Amino acid sequence: MAKYKSLLHDLQQNAKKSEEESKDMEFSWVPNDATDDASKKKEVEAMTPWEQYLHKKKLKRKEKREKKKSNKEVETGENQLFSDDELPGKKRIRLGR
């Protein structure tokens, strides 16, 4: 019985140690690393002229979509100064009595 208790105790201690060790790990990264930009440029340079043309066209379309999206967001903010309940000059009509 004593051997069983000591074995159980050792297992619990090993589990605690492994948990402590796993807590000490730390991860870090840089979101916009310069190496990513350099690797993208190398990829573009390795493309054929036709692929480069298509890539530029794709980037232009992407920029255009982002510009439209940002313009829409600005317009919705300007046009919606009042909510539907707060519109000036709106009269409520009671039906019934």
Secondary structure, 3 states (H helix, E strand, C coil): CHHHHHHHHHHHHHHHHHHHHHHCCCCCCCCCCHHHHHHHHHHHHHCCHHHHHHHHHHHHHHHHHHHHHHHHHHHHHHHCCCCHHHCCCCCCCCCCC
